Amino acid sequence: MTLSLQKVAADTGLSREEVATEVARSLPQLTPDGSLPQGDTSLEELIRRQRL
């Protein structure tokens, strides 16, 4: 399943900008070495693993 900022915003009641800000803030935690893991790992899965 692919999530868009607009869908997350609609589902959470946040604005698209608030969701984008939170994603930008969280990315360093999700990708501590500066790159995404190889394979089919989605951003949603990375967030789930970090329990954000």
C-alpha positions as CSV (number, residue, x, y, z in Angstrom):
1,M,0.0,0.0,0.0
2,T,1.3,3.4,-0.9
3,L,0.4,6.3,1.3
4,S,0.4,9.9,0.0
5,L,0.8,13.0,2.1
6,Q,-2.7,13.9,1.2
7,K,-4.1,10.6,2.3
8,V,-2.2,10.7,5.6
9,A,-3.5,14.3,6.1
10,A,-7.1,13.2,5.5
11,D,-6.8,10.2,7.8
12,T,-5.2,12.1,10.6
13,G,-6.9,15.4,10.4
14,L,-3.6,17.2,10.0
15,S,-2.8,19.5,7.1
16,R,-0.7,18.3,4.3
17,E,2.0,20.7,5.4
18,E,1.9,19.3,9.0
19,V,2.3,15.8,7.6
20,A,5.2,16.9,5.4
21,T,6.9,18.6,8.3
22,E,6.6,15.4,10.4
23,V,7.9,13.2,7.7
24,A,10.9,15.5,7.1
25,R,11.5,15.5,10.9
26,S,11.3,11.7,11.1
27,L,13.3,10.8,8.1
28,P,16.7,11.0,9.8
29,Q,15.5,8.5,12.4
30,L,14.3,6.2,9.7
31,T,17.4,6.4,7.6
32,P,20.3,7.0,10.1
33,D,22.9,6.1,7.5
34,G,21.4,8.5,5.0
35,S,20.0,5.9,2.6
36,L,16.8,3.9,2.4
37,P,17.2,0.1,2.9
38,Q,17.3,-1.9,-0.3
39,G,14.3,-4.0,-1.3
40,D,10.6,-3.5,-1.0
41,T,10.6,-1.6,2.3
42,S,8.1,1.2,2.2
43,L,8.1,4.4,4.1
44,E,5.1,3.1,6.0
45,E,7.0,0.0,7.0
46,L,10.0,2.1,8.1
47,I,7.7,4.2,10.3
48,R,6.1,1.1,11.8
49,R,9.5,-0.3,12.7
50,Q,10.5,2.9,14.5
51,R,7.1,3.1,16.2
52,L,6.6,6.7,15.2
